[in-house]
């Protein structure tokens, strides 16, 4: 049976190329909202973190109706760290809409998501978005997209993909960049014409691959997927199996079945071939499992998601301020929450650490891990984070490390500084092109060498630079590097910071705190421009004397402190430091808090290194 009344399509693109904004326009013109209904922008970004950061973190399903056809749409993340969401969601659809910014052109994640779509032989509709931008390069970007298809080895049919010119914000699309457009009808018509209708045997035993997992406190785990064969009914007994463990299967009974229409989940009694449905009642369901009829257990192949490249240790917070602000502070709470995250994030890896109080967490990048930590923080968890480190591999007896492909777009006058800094960090120049007054530079660089550079990059380019990176490959280890070119200002005693103490300390470097802040010995309160740690007393008070009061001499002008986000703190900390994360505070501290003990430990490490160097010589 061919479902001509149904289309399943995913919208894929690089970050900030306008996927969610385009979905807004499709929802409005697909009859989901009333004419007088007030709607917010980026309505699919329902999470608080998504709306704050302006990015899509989780893939989400919606559906619109056009000319009697239901179009199921999956809005996917564009950031490289959430590529696992895109990889598994592509198994749920029959074709993709590839969005490309009319000014930026194909970017790193554009290549990644397009390559995955071509590997699955999905038909591709090319949409050049944001054609109303003043710096749009309409003709050039179209040629760049076709060049990308050729580089990825597209077939003749894929090279003949239709191209639509669109403005997602104004909700218009056309077949030509110079044609006046009024609505998104050309895009809808192209989807109906070019994306194949789902087909399958409705009379065969039921079979469905679970591509996504949701969770609800009332009904528990909710599986989401597309029915490949047969008809699924409420209260039907099914078998759960997996492609990687075909001999292991379990049985369950579906308690509820939903289809997606607009932004709602509508309860239904049954669903057939091609329908994207949500179901509850299977508490043991996981991403990649197959729902089958008990009489015919046949697991469907699940795409192998790319392995994580970055690892970090999350442990119980043991600082002097531990337990003051968090609701969940024990190792049992952390363990339950981290392993629960594995149920819906296929790119994450969690394992028990060396002690009972710590856990190894592996992810696709700094943003991937920081989003997890920020989510847990808002839920009331308190923890300590170690320095992120790359995951090494031994390939053919050679120690290898992950390498990123970095794409940099900067004004021409700042390109020299960027090239110098990338050279210091062992970056290899691949390509350099000039577009108007901007330089587009491509590098390959070890992942660990990028730690801490993004904030420097924004400073060096006065905020005008754009840097994107994506995992490239594993290559032989390139040796030791200086990861940090600055040191830390460390509080020398416990107490409350004073204006006098902070004023005297700010001459030593950039402060992370202001006055009247609770600090403890060993807490990092600022950044030193030299590659050394300096102990400062920010709690020092100016005592009155017989001839003057405490504040009589001068007005103390404090420089506003530098407030770090979780990602910036992860980039900043050294190997002997930790990040203390609580629902209300973010602090950086030394692993050894006592100043004298820390100096002794540092002296021992220097002596061991000197002895090792002597032995080598």
NORLINZI-V837730 format. One record per backbone hydrogen bond with DSSP energy under -0.5 kcal/mol. NH is the residue of the N-H (numbers start at 1). CO is the residue of the C=O. Records with the same first field share a line. If there is no record, write none. Layout:
NH = CO / CO
This chain:
3 = 1 / 198
4 = 2
6 = 3
7 = 70
9 = 72
10 = 95
11 = 74
12 = 10 / 97
14 = 99
15 = 78
17 = 14
22 = 18
23 = 19
24 = 20
25 = 21
26 = 22
27 = 23
28 = 24
29 = 25
30 = 26
31 = 28
32 = 27
33 = 27
37 = 34
45 = 42
46 = 44
51 = 47
52 = 48
53 = 49
54 = 50
55 = 50
57 = 55
60 = 75
62 = 73
64 = 71
65 = 30
66 = 69
69 = 66
70 = 5
71 = 64 / 69
72 = 7 / 70
73 = 62 / 71
74 = 9
75 = 60 / 73
76 = 11 / 74
82 = 79
83 = 80
85 = 82
86 = 82
87 = 83
88 = 84
89 = 85
90 = 86
91 = 88
92 = 89
93 = 90
94 = 8
95 = 8
96 = 123
97 = 10
98 = 96 / 125
99 = 12 / 97
100 = 127
102 = 129
105 = 101
110 = 107
111 = 107
112 = 108
113 = 109
114 = 110
115 = 111
116 = 112
117 = 113
118 = 114
119 = 115
120 = 116
121 = 118
122 = 117
123 = 94
125 = 96
126 = 124 / 162
127 = 98 / 125
128 = 126 / 164
129 = 100 / 127
131 = 166
133 = 130
136 = 133
137 = 102
138 = 136
141 = 137
142 = 138
143 = 139
144 = 140
145 = 141
146 = 142
147 = 143
148 = 144
149 = 145
150 = 146
151 = 147
152 = 148
153 = 150
154 = 149
159 = 155
160 = 156
161 = 158
164 = 126
165 = 174
166 = 128 / 164
167 = 172
171 = 167
172 = 167
173 = 183
174 = 165
179 = 176
187 = 184
188 = 184
189 = 185
190 = 186
191 = 187
192 = 188
193 = 189
194 = 190
195 = 191
196 = 194
200 = 1
202 = 200
204 = 201
207 = 229
208 = 291
209 = 226
210 = 289
211 = 209 / 224
212 = 224
214 = 222
216 = 220
220 = 216
222 = 214
223 = 279
224 = 212
225 = 277
226 = 209
227 = 275
228 = 207
229 = 207
230 = 201
232 = 271
234 = 269
235 = 254
236 = 233
238 = 252
239 = 292
240 = 250
241 = 239 / 290
242 = 245 / 248
243 = 288
246 = 243
248 = 245
249 = 247
250 = 240
252 = 238
254 = 236
255 = 280
256 = 280
258 = 278
259 = 266
260 = 276
261 = 264
262 = 63
264 = 261
266 = 259 / 264
267 = 265
268 = 257
271 = 232
274 = 227
275 = 272
277 = 225 / 275
278 = 258
279 = 223
280 = 256
281 = 221
283 = 281
285 = 282
288 = 210
289 = 286
290 = 241
291 = 208
292 = 239 / 290
293 = 206 / 296
296 = 293
298 = 296
305 = 303
309 = 363
310 = 363
311 = 389
312 = 361
314 = 312 / 359
315 = 313 / 384
316 = 357
322 = 319
324 = 321
327 = 380
328 = 380
329 = 327
334 = 330
335 = 331
336 = 332
337 = 333
338 = 334
339 = 335
340 = 336
341 = 337
342 = 338
343 = 340
344 = 341
345 = 341
346 = 344
348 = 345
349 = 362
351 = 360
353 = 358
358 = 355
359 = 314
360 = 351
361 = 312 / 359
362 = 349
363 = 310
369 = 365
370 = 366
371 = 367
372 = 368
373 = 369
374 = 370
375 = 371
376 = 372
377 = 373
378 = 374
379 = 375
380 = 377
381 = 376
382 = 328
383 = 581
384 = 315
385 = 579
386 = 313
389 = 311
391 = 309
392 = 390
393 = 400
395 = 393 / 398
396 = 394
398 = 395
400 = 393
401 = 475
403 = 473
404 = 445
405 = 470
406 = 404 / 443
407 = 468
408 = 406 / 441
409 = 466
410 = 439
412 = 437
414 = 411
415 = 411 / 412
418 = 414
419 = 415
420 = 416
421 = 417
422 = 418
423 = 419
424 = 420
425 = 421
426 = 423
427 = 422
428 = 444
429 = 427
430 = 442
431 = 442
433 = 440
435 = 438
438 = 435
439 = 410
440 = 433
441 = 408 / 439
442 = 431
443 = 406
444 = 428
445 = 404
447 = 402
449 = 446
450 = 446 / 447
451 = 448
453 = 450
454 = 450
456 = 452
457 = 453
458 = 454
459 = 455
460 = 456
461 = 457
462 = 459
463 = 458
464 = 461
466 = 409
468 = 407
470 = 405
472 = 403
473 = 403
475 = 401 / 473
477 = 399
483 = 481
487 = 528 / 530
489 = 526
490 = 488 / 534
491 = 523
492 = 536
495 = 519
497 = 517
498 = 538
501 = 540
502 = 498
503 = 499
504 = 500
505 = 501
506 = 502
508 = 505
509 = 506
510 = 527
512 = 525
513 = 525
516 = 497
519 = 495
522 = 491
523 = 520
524 = 588
525 = 489 / 523
526 = 489
527 = 510
528 = 487
529 = 508
532 = 530
534 = 488
536 = 490
538 = 536
540 = 537
543 = 541
545 = 548
552 = 549
556 = 554
557 = 555
558 = 556
562 = 511
563 = 561
564 = 562
569 = 565
570 = 566
571 = 567
572 = 568
573 = 569
577 = 574
578 = 589
579 = 385
580 = 578 / 587
581 = 383 / 579
582 = 580 / 585
587 = 580
588 = 524
589 = 578
590 = 522
591 = 576
593 = 591
598 = 594
599 = 595
600 = 596
601 = 597
602 = 598
603 = 599
604 = 600
605 = 601
606 = 602
607 = 603
608 = 604
609 = 605
610 = 606
611 = 607
612 = 608
613 = 609
614 = 610
615 = 611
616 = 612
617 = 613
